[in-house]
Amino acid sequence: MAHHARVSRQTVSNVLNSPHIVREETRRRVEEAIAALGYRANQAARQMRTGRSHLLAVRIEPTRDGINGSVLDRFLHGLTFAAAAAGYRVMLYTADGDGDEIKTFDDLLASYDLDGFVLTGTDHGDVRTFWLAEHGVPFVTFGRPWDAPERHSWVDVDNAAGTAQATRRLIETGHRRIGFIGWPAGSGVGDDRRDGWQRTMKAHDLDPAGLDRGADDGIPQGAECARDLLAMPDAPTAFVCASDSLALGALRAGGGSAVIGFDDTPVAQAIGLTSVSQPLPDAAARCIDLLTDHLDGDPVGTTQVLLQPSLVVRTTA
Protein backbone atom coordinates (compact mmCIF):
# COMPACT_ATOMS: atom_id res chain seq x y z
CA MET A 1 0.00 0.00 0.00
CA ALA A 2 2.85 2.38 0.81
CA HIS A 3 4.38 1.80 -2.63
CA HIS A 4 1.01 2.17 -4.37
CA ALA A 5 0.23 5.45 -2.58
CA ARG A 6 3.83 6.74 -2.85
CA VAL A 7 4.15 7.30 0.91
CA SER A 8 6.08 5.73 3.78
CA ARG A 9 4.89 2.71 5.74
CA GLN A 10 4.57 4.95 8.79
CA THR A 11 2.17 7.22 6.90
CA VAL A 12 -0.01 4.22 6.01
CA SER A 13 0.04 3.19 9.67
CA ASN A 14 -0.97 6.73 10.69
CA VAL A 15 -3.91 6.72 8.26
CA LEU A 16 -5.10 3.39 9.64
CA ASN A 17 -4.59 4.20 13.32
CA SER A 18 -4.54 8.01 13.74
CA PRO A 19 -6.06 9.51 10.56
CA HIS A 20 -6.58 12.91 12.19
CA ILE A 21 -2.82 13.61 12.19
CA VAL A 22 -2.41 13.03 8.43
CA ARG A 23 -2.88 15.76 5.85
CA GLU A 24 -6.15 15.41 3.94
CA GLU A 25 -4.51 15.03 0.52
CA THR A 26 -2.15 12.32 1.77
CA ARG A 27 -4.91 10.55 3.67
CA ARG A 28 -7.09 10.49 0.57
CA ARG A 29 -4.25 8.98 -1.51
CA VAL A 30 -3.70 6.22 1.04
CA GLU A 31 -7.44 5.53 1.28
CA GLU A 32 -7.60 5.20 -2.51
CA ALA A 33 -4.74 2.68 -2.36
CA ILE A 34 -6.55 0.74 0.36
CA ALA A 35 -9.69 0.58 -1.80
CA ALA A 36 -7.75 -0.36 -4.94
CA LEU A 37 -5.85 -3.17 -3.23
CA GLY A 38 -8.85 -4.42 -1.24
CA TYR A 39 -6.97 -4.20 2.06
CA ARG A 40 -8.78 -5.11 5.29
CA ALA A 41 -7.13 -4.74 8.68
CA ASN A 42 -6.78 -7.86 10.82
CA GLN A 43 -8.43 -6.55 13.99
CA ALA A 44 -7.08 -9.30 16.22
CA ALA A 45 -3.49 -8.68 15.09
CA ARG A 46 -4.03 -4.94 15.34
CA GLN A 47 -5.27 -5.23 18.92
CA MET A 48 -2.26 -7.37 19.90
CA ARG A 49 0.13 -4.83 18.39
CA THR A 50 -1.46 -1.62 19.69
CA GLY A 51 -2.90 -2.92 22.96
CA ARG A 52 -6.26 -1.38 22.01
CA SER A 53 -9.58 -2.85 20.97
CA HIS A 54 -10.61 0.35 19.13
CA LEU A 55 -14.01 -0.15 20.76
CA LEU A 56 -15.85 2.65 22.60
CA ALA A 57 -19.07 2.37 24.60
CA VAL A 58 -22.00 4.76 25.09
CA ARG A 59 -25.36 4.37 26.79
CA ILE A 60 -28.59 4.52 24.82
CA GLU A 61 -31.62 6.06 26.56
CA PRO A 62 -35.30 5.04 26.43
CA THR A 63 -37.30 6.84 23.73
CA ARG A 64 -39.76 8.41 26.22
CA ASP A 65 -42.29 10.45 24.18
CA GLY A 66 -40.43 9.87 20.92
CA ILE A 67 -39.77 13.60 20.48
CA ASN A 68 -36.75 14.65 22.51
CA GLY A 69 -35.34 11.13 22.39
CA SER A 70 -34.36 11.99 18.82
CA VAL A 71 -31.72 14.36 20.20
CA LEU A 72 -29.64 11.50 21.59
CA ASP A 73 -30.34 9.46 18.45
CA ARG A 74 -28.79 12.21 16.31
CA PHE A 75 -25.83 12.49 18.68
CA LEU A 76 -25.25 8.72 18.54
CA HIS A 77 -25.47 8.78 14.76
CA GLY A 78 -22.80 11.50 14.64
CA LEU A 79 -20.70 9.66 17.22
CA THR A 80 -20.72 6.46 15.19
CA PHE A 81 -19.60 8.26 12.03
CA ALA A 82 -16.89 10.24 13.85
CA ALA A 83 -15.62 7.11 15.59
CA ALA A 84 -15.45 5.19 12.31
CA ALA A 85 -13.44 8.00 10.70
CA ALA A 86 -10.96 7.72 13.59
CA GLY A 87 -10.76 3.93 13.29
CA TYR A 88 -13.05 3.06 16.20
CA ARG A 89 -16.37 1.28 16.62
CA VAL A 90 -19.16 2.13 19.06
CA MET A 91 -20.88 -0.34 21.40
CA LEU A 92 -24.30 0.64 22.78
CA TYR A 93 -25.56 -0.43 26.20
CA THR A 94 -28.59 0.27 28.38
CA ALA A 95 -28.84 1.01 32.09
CA ASP A 96 -31.58 1.96 34.54
CA GLY A 97 -30.08 4.88 36.46
CA ASP A 98 -26.53 5.83 37.43
CA GLY A 99 -26.03 2.98 39.89
CA ASP A 100 -27.04 0.41 37.31
CA GLU A 101 -24.79 2.10 34.75
CA ILE A 102 -21.76 1.74 37.05
CA LYS A 103 -22.56 -1.97 37.42
CA THR A 104 -22.75 -2.12 33.63
CA PHE A 105 -19.31 -0.46 33.38
CA ASP A 106 -17.89 -3.25 35.54
CA ASP A 107 -19.63 -5.96 33.51
CA LEU A 108 -18.57 -4.53 30.15
CA LEU A 109 -14.95 -4.03 31.19
CA ALA A 110 -14.81 -7.62 32.42
CA SER A 111 -16.30 -8.95 29.18
CA TYR A 112 -14.77 -6.67 26.53
CA ASP A 113 -11.45 -4.91 26.17
CA LEU A 114 -13.04 -1.46 25.85
CA ASP A 115 -10.81 1.54 25.19
CA GLY A 116 -13.14 4.09 26.76
CA PHE A 117 -16.62 5.52 27.34
CA VAL A 118 -18.62 8.50 26.12
CA LEU A 119 -21.08 9.54 28.83
CA THR A 120 -24.24 11.58 28.25
CA GLY A 121 -26.77 13.22 30.57
CA THR A 122 -24.38 14.63 33.18
CA ASP A 123 -25.66 16.22 36.38
CA HIS A 124 -24.47 17.50 39.74
CA GLY A 125 -22.17 15.07 41.60
CA ASP A 126 -22.13 12.58 38.73
CA VAL A 127 -21.01 9.33 40.40
CA ARG A 128 -20.27 7.68 37.05
CA THR A 129 -17.36 9.98 36.28
CA PHE A 130 -15.87 9.42 39.76
CA TRP A 131 -16.04 5.65 39.24
CA LEU A 132 -14.37 5.73 35.82
CA ALA A 133 -11.65 8.10 37.02
CA GLU A 134 -10.93 5.96 40.10
CA HIS A 135 -10.62 2.86 37.90
CA GLY A 136 -8.38 4.58 35.35
CA VAL A 137 -10.85 4.16 32.49
CA PRO A 138 -10.60 6.86 29.77
CA PHE A 139 -13.82 8.77 29.17
CA VAL A 140 -15.28 12.02 27.93
CA THR A 141 -18.74 13.46 28.59
CA PHE A 142 -21.31 15.14 26.38
CA GLY A 143 -22.40 17.53 29.12
CA ARG A 144 -20.56 19.40 31.85
CA PRO A 145 -19.68 18.22 35.34
CA TRP A 146 -21.86 20.96 36.82
CA ASP A 147 -20.28 21.01 40.28
CA ALA A 148 -16.63 21.01 39.08
CA PRO A 149 -16.31 22.08 35.43
CA GLU A 150 -12.55 21.44 35.21
CA ARG A 151 -12.56 17.92 36.68
CA HIS A 152 -12.40 16.16 33.32
CA SER A 153 -12.70 16.81 29.61
CA TRP A 154 -16.15 17.43 28.21
CA VAL A 155 -18.12 18.78 25.26
CA ASP A 156 -21.33 20.70 25.84
CA VAL A 157 -23.73 23.13 24.20
CA ASP A 158 -24.27 26.57 25.73
CA ASN A 159 -27.87 26.07 26.86
CA ALA A 160 -28.15 29.53 28.40
CA ALA A 161 -27.07 31.12 25.12
CA GLY A 162 -29.83 29.17 23.36
CA THR A 163 -32.67 30.38 25.58
CA ALA A 164 -31.17 33.88 25.55
CA GLN A 165 -31.46 33.88 21.74
CA ALA A 166 -35.05 32.67 22.01
CA THR A 167 -35.97 35.33 24.56
CA ARG A 168 -34.36 38.13 22.53
CA ARG A 169 -36.28 36.99 19.47
CA LEU A 170 -39.59 37.33 21.33
CA ILE A 171 -38.60 40.71 22.77
CA GLU A 172 -37.65 41.96 19.30
CA THR A 173 -41.10 40.95 18.01
CA GLY A 174 -42.81 43.03 20.69
CA HIS A 175 -43.43 40.65 23.62
CA ARG A 176 -42.86 41.90 27.16
CA ARG A 177 -44.52 39.20 29.27
CA ILE A 178 -42.52 36.10 28.32
CA GLY A 179 -43.00 32.94 30.36
CA PHE A 180 -40.54 30.09 30.76
CA ILE A 181 -41.56 26.43 30.92
CA GLY A 182 -38.72 24.19 32.04
CA TRP A 183 -37.83 21.30 34.30
CA PRO A 184 -37.83 21.21 38.11
CA ALA A 185 -34.95 23.12 39.73
CA GLY A 186 -31.79 21.12 40.28
CA SER A 187 -31.21 19.87 36.76
CA GLY A 188 -27.91 21.23 35.41
CA VAL A 189 -29.16 21.59 31.85
CA GLY A 190 -32.61 22.78 32.92
CA ASP A 191 -31.24 25.41 35.31
CA ASP A 192 -28.86 26.66 32.60
CA ARG A 193 -31.71 27.04 30.12
CA ARG A 194 -33.81 28.87 32.71
CA ASP A 195 -30.87 31.17 33.51
CA GLY A 196 -30.52 32.29 29.88
CA TRP A 197 -34.19 33.35 29.78
CA GLN A 198 -34.03 35.06 33.18
CA ARG A 199 -30.83 37.02 32.51
CA THR A 200 -32.10 38.20 29.12
CA MET A 201 -35.39 39.40 30.59
CA LYS A 202 -33.56 41.40 33.27
CA ALA A 203 -31.08 42.79 30.72
CA HIS A 204 -34.08 44.30 28.89
CA ASP A 205 -35.61 45.69 32.11
CA LEU A 206 -38.36 43.06 32.08
CA ASP A 207 -39.42 41.37 35.32
CA PRO A 208 -39.31 37.54 35.11
CA ALA A 209 -40.74 37.05 38.62
CA GLY A 210 -43.57 34.52 38.71
CA LEU A 211 -43.36 33.76 34.99
CA ASP A 212 -41.60 30.39 35.11
CA ARG A 213 -42.93 26.92 35.79
CA GLY A 214 -41.14 23.58 36.09
CA ALA A 215 -42.33 20.05 35.38
CA ASP A 216 -41.10 16.71 34.12
CA ASP A 217 -40.54 16.69 30.37
CA GLY A 218 -43.59 15.92 28.27
CA ILE A 219 -46.42 17.37 26.22
CA PRO A 220 -49.13 17.09 28.94
CA GLN A 221 -46.79 18.69 31.48
CA GLY A 222 -46.04 21.56 29.11
CA ALA A 223 -49.74 22.14 28.52
CA GLU A 224 -50.47 22.16 32.25
CA CYS A 225 -47.70 24.70 32.94
CA ALA A 226 -48.87 26.94 30.10
CA ARG A 227 -52.50 26.86 31.28
CA ASP A 228 -51.35 27.78 34.78
CA LEU A 229 -49.42 30.81 33.49
CA LEU A 230 -52.20 31.83 31.10
CA ALA A 231 -54.64 31.92 34.04
CA MET A 232 -52.65 34.78 35.63
CA PRO A 233 -54.29 38.26 35.57
CA ASP A 234 -51.35 39.61 33.54
CA ALA A 235 -50.69 36.45 31.54
CA PRO A 236 -47.63 35.99 29.34
CA THR A 237 -48.06 36.47 25.61
CA ALA A 238 -45.18 34.16 24.71
CA PHE A 239 -43.27 31.18 26.05
CA VAL A 240 -39.67 30.00 25.93
CA CYS A 241 -39.53 26.26 26.64
CA ALA A 242 -36.69 23.97 27.73
CA SER A 243 -37.68 21.28 25.19
CA ASP A 244 -39.80 20.78 22.13
CA SER A 245 -42.08 18.44 24.11
CA LEU A 246 -42.89 21.21 26.59
CA ALA A 247 -43.30 23.67 23.71
CA LEU A 248 -45.83 21.39 21.99
CA GLY A 249 -47.74 21.28 25.26
CA ALA A 250 -47.72 25.09 25.43
CA LEU A 251 -49.12 25.22 21.88
CA ARG A 252 -51.80 22.71 22.87
CA ALA A 253 -52.83 24.96 25.78
CA GLY A 254 -53.94 27.57 23.27
CA GLY A 255 -54.20 31.25 24.05
CA GLY A 256 -52.59 32.30 20.78
CA SER A 257 -49.20 32.68 22.44
CA ALA A 258 -45.92 32.68 20.56
CA VAL A 259 -43.88 29.60 21.54
CA ILE A 260 -40.21 28.68 21.11
CA GLY A 261 -38.87 25.20 21.87
CA PHE A 262 -35.42 23.72 22.32
CA ASP A 263 -33.60 20.94 20.37
CA ASP A 264 -35.17 21.47 16.93
CA THR A 265 -36.52 17.94 16.75
CA PRO A 266 -38.13 16.48 13.60
CA VAL A 267 -41.54 17.16 15.13
CA ALA A 268 -40.66 20.86 15.51
CA GLN A 269 -39.55 20.93 11.90
CA ALA A 270 -42.75 19.21 10.74
CA ILE A 271 -45.17 21.59 12.47
CA GLY A 272 -43.17 24.80 11.93
CA LEU A 273 -42.14 25.32 15.56
CA THR A 274 -39.36 27.84 16.15
CA SER A 275 -36.70 26.03 18.16
CA VAL A 276 -33.10 26.19 19.35
CA SER A 277 -30.88 23.79 17.42
CA GLN A 278 -27.87 22.05 18.97
CA PRO A 279 -24.80 21.32 16.78
CA LEU A 280 -24.97 17.59 17.53
CA PRO A 281 -22.70 16.25 14.74
CA ASP A 282 -20.00 18.72 15.81
CA ALA A 283 -20.47 17.77 19.48
CA ALA A 284 -20.11 14.08 18.63
CA ALA A 285 -16.98 14.67 16.56
CA ARG A 286 -15.38 16.73 19.32
CA CYS A 287 -16.14 14.00 21.88
CA ILE A 288 -14.31 11.47 19.71
CA ASP A 289 -11.41 13.90 19.21
CA LEU A 290 -11.01 14.41 22.97
CA LEU A 291 -11.29 10.72 23.82
CA THR A 292 -8.82 9.61 21.16
CA ASP A 293 -6.44 12.37 22.31
CA HIS A 294 -6.60 10.90 25.82
CA LEU A 295 -5.97 7.43 24.42
CA ASP A 296 -2.96 8.82 22.57
CA GLY A 297 -1.49 10.11 25.82
CA ASP A 298 -3.04 13.47 26.66
CA PRO A 299 -4.11 13.62 30.33
CA VAL A 300 -7.80 13.41 31.18
CA GLY A 301 -9.22 16.70 32.42
CA THR A 302 -7.39 19.16 30.20
CA THR A 303 -9.95 20.23 27.60
CA GLN A 304 -13.45 21.64 27.81
CA VAL A 305 -15.43 22.52 24.68
CA LEU A 306 -18.53 24.75 24.76
CA LEU A 307 -20.41 24.90 21.46
CA GLN A 308 -22.93 27.53 20.43
CA PRO A 309 -26.53 26.66 19.49
CA SER A 310 -28.56 28.51 16.87
CA LEU A 311 -32.19 29.63 16.74
CA VAL A 312 -34.20 28.24 13.82
CA VAL A 313 -37.06 30.69 13.24
CA ARG A 314 -40.30 29.34 11.80
CA THR A 315 -43.94 30.42 11.92
CA THR A 316 -44.67 30.11 15.64
CA ALA A 317 -42.48 32.96 16.93
C-alpha positions as CSV (number, residue, x, y, z in Angstrom):
1,M,0.0,0.0,0.0
2,A,2.8,2.4,0.8
3,H,4.4,1.8,-2.6
4,H,1.0,2.2,-4.4
5,A,0.2,5.4,-2.6
6,R,3.8,6.7,-2.8
7,V,4.1,7.3,0.9
8,S,6.1,5.7,3.8
9,R,4.9,2.7,5.7
10,Q,4.6,5.0,8.8
11,T,2.2,7.2,6.9
12,V,0.0,4.2,6.0
13,S,0.0,3.2,9.7
14,N,-1.0,6.7,10.7
15,V,-3.9,6.7,8.3
16,L,-5.1,3.4,9.6
17,N,-4.6,4.2,13.3
18,S,-4.5,8.0,13.7
19,P,-6.1,9.5,10.6
20,H,-6.6,12.9,12.2
21,I,-2.8,13.6,12.2
22,V,-2.4,13.0,8.4
23,R,-2.9,15.8,5.8
24,E,-6.1,15.4,3.9
25,E,-4.5,15.0,0.5
26,T,-2.1,12.3,1.8
27,R,-4.9,10.5,3.7
28,R,-7.1,10.5,0.6
29,R,-4.3,9.0,-1.5
30,V,-3.7,6.2,1.0
31,E,-7.4,5.5,1.3
32,E,-7.6,5.2,-2.5
33,A,-4.7,2.7,-2.4
34,I,-6.6,0.7,0.4
35,A,-9.7,0.6,-1.8
36,A,-7.8,-0.4,-4.9
37,L,-5.9,-3.2,-3.2
38,G,-8.8,-4.4,-1.2
39,Y,-7.0,-4.2,2.1
40,R,-8.8,-5.1,5.3
41,A,-7.1,-4.7,8.7
42,N,-6.8,-7.9,10.8
43,Q,-8.4,-6.6,14.0
44,A,-7.1,-9.3,16.2
45,A,-3.5,-8.7,15.1
46,R,-4.0,-4.9,15.3
47,Q,-5.3,-5.2,18.9
48,M,-2.3,-7.4,19.9
49,R,0.1,-4.8,18.4
50,T,-1.5,-1.6,19.7
51,G,-2.9,-2.9,23.0
52,R,-6.3,-1.4,22.0
53,S,-9.6,-2.9,21.0
54,H,-10.6,0.4,19.1
55,L,-14.0,-0.1,20.8
56,L,-15.8,2.7,22.6
57,A,-19.1,2.4,24.6
58,V,-22.0,4.8,25.1
59,R,-25.4,4.4,26.8
60,I,-28.6,4.5,24.8
61,E,-31.6,6.1,26.6
62,P,-35.3,5.0,26.4
63,T,-37.3,6.8,23.7
64,R,-39.8,8.4,26.2
65,D,-42.3,10.4,24.2
66,G,-40.4,9.9,20.9
67,I,-39.8,13.6,20.5
68,N,-36.8,14.7,22.5
69,G,-35.3,11.1,22.4
70,S,-34.4,12.0,18.8
71,V,-31.7,14.4,20.2
72,L,-29.6,11.5,21.6
73,D,-30.3,9.5,18.5
74,R,-28.8,12.2,16.3
75,F,-25.8,12.5,18.7
76,L,-25.2,8.7,18.5
77,H,-25.5,8.8,14.8
78,G,-22.8,11.5,14.6
79,L,-20.7,9.7,17.2
80,T,-20.7,6.5,15.2
81,F,-19.6,8.3,12.0
82,A,-16.9,10.2,13.8
83,A,-15.6,7.1,15.6
84,A,-15.5,5.2,12.3
85,A,-13.4,8.0,10.7
86,A,-11.0,7.7,13.6
87,G,-10.8,3.9,13.3
88,Y,-13.1,3.1,16.2
89,R,-16.4,1.3,16.6
90,V,-19.2,2.1,19.1
91,M,-20.9,-0.3,21.4
92,L,-24.3,0.6,22.8
93,Y,-25.6,-0.4,26.2
94,T,-28.6,0.3,28.4
95,A,-28.8,1.0,32.1
96,D,-31.6,2.0,34.5
97,G,-30.1,4.9,36.5
98,D,-26.5,5.8,37.4
99,G,-26.0,3.0,39.9
100,D,-27.0,0.4,37.3
101,E,-24.8,2.1,34.7
102,I,-21.8,1.7,37.0
103,K,-22.6,-2.0,37.4
104,T,-22.8,-2.1,33.6
105,F,-19.3,-0.5,33.4
106,D,-17.9,-3.2,35.5
107,D,-19.6,-6.0,33.5
108,L,-18.6,-4.5,30.1
109,L,-14.9,-4.0,31.2
110,A,-14.8,-7.6,32.4
111,S,-16.3,-9.0,29.2
112,Y,-14.8,-6.7,26.5
113,D,-11.5,-4.9,26.2
114,L,-13.0,-1.5,25.9
115,D,-10.8,1.5,25.2
116,G,-13.1,4.1,26.8
117,F,-16.6,5.5,27.3
118,V,-18.6,8.5,26.1
119,L,-21.1,9.5,28.8
120,T,-24.2,11.6,28.3
121,G,-26.8,13.2,30.6
122,T,-24.4,14.6,33.2
123,D,-25.7,16.2,36.4
124,H,-24.5,17.5,39.7
125,G,-22.2,15.1,41.6
126,D,-22.1,12.6,38.7
127,V,-21.0,9.3,40.4
128,R,-20.3,7.7,37.0
129,T,-17.4,10.0,36.3
130,F,-15.9,9.4,39.8
131,W,-16.0,5.6,39.2
132,L,-14.4,5.7,35.8
133,A,-11.6,8.1,37.0
134,E,-10.9,6.0,40.1
135,H,-10.6,2.9,37.9
136,G,-8.4,4.6,35.4
137,V,-10.9,4.2,32.5
138,P,-10.6,6.9,29.8
139,F,-13.8,8.8,29.2
140,V,-15.3,12.0,27.9
141,T,-18.7,13.5,28.6
142,F,-21.3,15.1,26.4
143,G,-22.4,17.5,29.1
144,R,-20.6,19.4,31.8
145,P,-19.7,18.2,35.3
146,W,-21.9,21.0,36.8
147,D,-20.3,21.0,40.3
148,A,-16.6,21.0,39.1
149,P,-16.3,22.1,35.4
150,E,-12.6,21.4,35.2
151,R,-12.6,17.9,36.7
152,H,-12.4,16.2,33.3
153,S,-12.7,16.8,29.6
154,W,-16.2,17.4,28.2
155,V,-18.1,18.8,25.3
156,D,-21.3,20.7,25.8
157,V,-23.7,23.1,24.2
158,D,-24.3,26.6,25.7
159,N,-27.9,26.1,26.9
160,A,-28.2,29.5,28.4
161,A,-27.1,31.1,25.1
162,G,-29.8,29.2,23.4
163,T,-32.7,30.4,25.6
164,A,-31.2,33.9,25.5
165,Q,-31.5,33.9,21.7
166,A,-35.1,32.7,22.0
167,T,-36.0,35.3,24.6
168,R,-34.4,38.1,22.5
169,R,-36.3,37.0,19.5
170,L,-39.6,37.3,21.3
171,I,-38.6,40.7,22.8
172,E,-37.7,42.0,19.3
173,T,-41.1,40.9,18.0
174,G,-42.8,43.0,20.7
175,H,-43.4,40.7,23.6
176,R,-42.9,41.9,27.2
177,R,-44.5,39.2,29.3
178,I,-42.5,36.1,28.3
179,G,-43.0,32.9,30.4
180,F,-40.5,30.1,30.8
181,I,-41.6,26.4,30.9
182,G,-38.7,24.2,32.0
183,W,-37.8,21.3,34.3
184,P,-37.8,21.2,38.1
185,A,-35.0,23.1,39.7
186,G,-31.8,21.1,40.3
187,S,-31.2,19.9,36.8
188,G,-27.9,21.2,35.4
189,V,-29.2,21.6,31.9
190,G,-32.6,22.8,32.9
191,D,-31.2,25.4,35.3
192,D,-28.9,26.7,32.6
193,R,-31.7,27.0,30.1
194,R,-33.8,28.9,32.7
195,D,-30.9,31.2,33.5
196,G,-30.5,32.3,29.9
197,W,-34.2,33.3,29.8
198,Q,-34.0,35.1,33.2
199,R,-30.8,37.0,32.5
200,T,-32.1,38.2,29.1
201,M,-35.4,39.4,30.6
202,K,-33.6,41.4,33.3
203,A,-31.1,42.8,30.7
204,H,-34.1,44.3,28.9
205,D,-35.6,45.7,32.1
206,L,-38.4,43.1,32.1
207,D,-39.4,41.4,35.3
208,P,-39.3,37.5,35.1
209,A,-40.7,37.1,38.6
210,G,-43.6,34.5,38.7
211,L,-43.4,33.8,35.0
212,D,-41.6,30.4,35.1
213,R,-42.9,26.9,35.8
214,G,-41.1,23.6,36.1
215,A,-42.3,20.0,35.4
216,D,-41.1,16.7,34.1
217,D,-40.5,16.7,30.4
218,G,-43.6,15.9,28.3
219,I,-46.4,17.4,26.2
220,P,-49.1,17.1,28.9
221,Q,-46.8,18.7,31.5
222,G,-46.0,21.6,29.1
223,A,-49.7,22.1,28.5
224,E,-50.5,22.2,32.3
225,C,-47.7,24.7,32.9
226,A,-48.9,26.9,30.1
227,R,-52.5,26.9,31.3
228,D,-51.3,27.8,34.8
229,L,-49.4,30.8,33.5
230,L,-52.2,31.8,31.1
231,A,-54.6,31.9,34.0
232,M,-52.7,34.8,35.6
233,P,-54.3,38.3,35.6
234,D,-51.4,39.6,33.5
235,A,-50.7,36.4,31.5
236,P,-47.6,36.0,29.3
237,T,-48.1,36.5,25.6
238,A,-45.2,34.2,24.7
239,F,-43.3,31.2,26.0
240,V,-39.7,30.0,25.9
241,C,-39.5,26.3,26.6
242,A,-36.7,24.0,27.7
243,S,-37.7,21.3,25.2
244,D,-39.8,20.8,22.1
245,S,-42.1,18.4,24.1
246,L,-42.9,21.2,26.6
247,A,-43.3,23.7,23.7
248,L,-45.8,21.4,22.0
249,G,-47.7,21.3,25.3
250,A,-47.7,25.1,25.4
251,L,-49.1,25.2,21.9
252,R,-51.8,22.7,22.9
253,A,-52.8,25.0,25.8
254,G,-53.9,27.6,23.3
255,G,-54.2,31.2,24.1
256,G,-52.6,32.3,20.8
257,S,-49.2,32.7,22.4
258,A,-45.9,32.7,20.6
259,V,-43.9,29.6,21.5
260,I,-40.2,28.7,21.1
261,G,-38.9,25.2,21.9
262,F,-35.4,23.7,22.3
263,D,-33.6,20.9,20.4
264,D,-35.2,21.5,16.9
265,T,-36.5,17.9,16.7
266,P,-38.1,16.5,13.6
267,V,-41.5,17.2,15.1
268,A,-40.7,20.9,15.5
269,Q,-39.5,20.9,11.9
270,A,-42.8,19.2,10.7
271,I,-45.2,21.6,12.5
272,G,-43.2,24.8,11.9
273,L,-42.1,25.3,15.6
274,T,-39.4,27.8,16.1
275,S,-36.7,26.0,18.2
276,V,-33.1,26.2,19.4
277,S,-30.9,23.8,17.4
278,Q,-27.9,22.0,19.0
279,P,-24.8,21.3,16.8
280,L,-25.0,17.6,17.5
281,P,-22.7,16.2,14.7
282,D,-20.0,18.7,15.8
283,A,-20.5,17.8,19.5
284,A,-20.1,14.1,18.6
285,A,-17.0,14.7,16.6
286,R,-15.4,16.7,19.3
287,C,-16.1,14.0,21.9
288,I,-14.3,11.5,19.7
289,D,-11.4,13.9,19.2
290,L,-11.0,14.4,23.0
291,L,-11.3,10.7,23.8
292,T,-8.8,9.6,21.2
293,D,-6.4,12.4,22.3
294,H,-6.6,10.9,25.8
295,L,-6.0,7.4,24.4
296,D,-3.0,8.8,22.6
297,G,-1.5,10.1,25.8
298,D,-3.0,13.5,26.7
299,P,-4.1,13.6,30.3
300,V,-7.8,13.4,31.2
301,G,-9.2,16.7,32.4
302,T,-7.4,19.2,30.2
303,T,-9.9,20.2,27.6
304,Q,-13.4,21.6,27.8
305,V,-15.4,22.5,24.7
306,L,-18.5,24.7,24.8
307,L,-20.4,24.9,21.5
308,Q,-22.9,27.5,20.4
309,P,-26.5,26.7,19.5
310,S,-28.6,28.5,16.9
311,L,-32.2,29.6,16.7
312,V,-34.2,28.2,13.8
313,V,-37.1,30.7,13.2
314,R,-40.3,29.3,11.8
315,T,-43.9,30.4,11.9
316,T,-44.7,30.1,15.6
317,A,-42.5,33.0,16.9
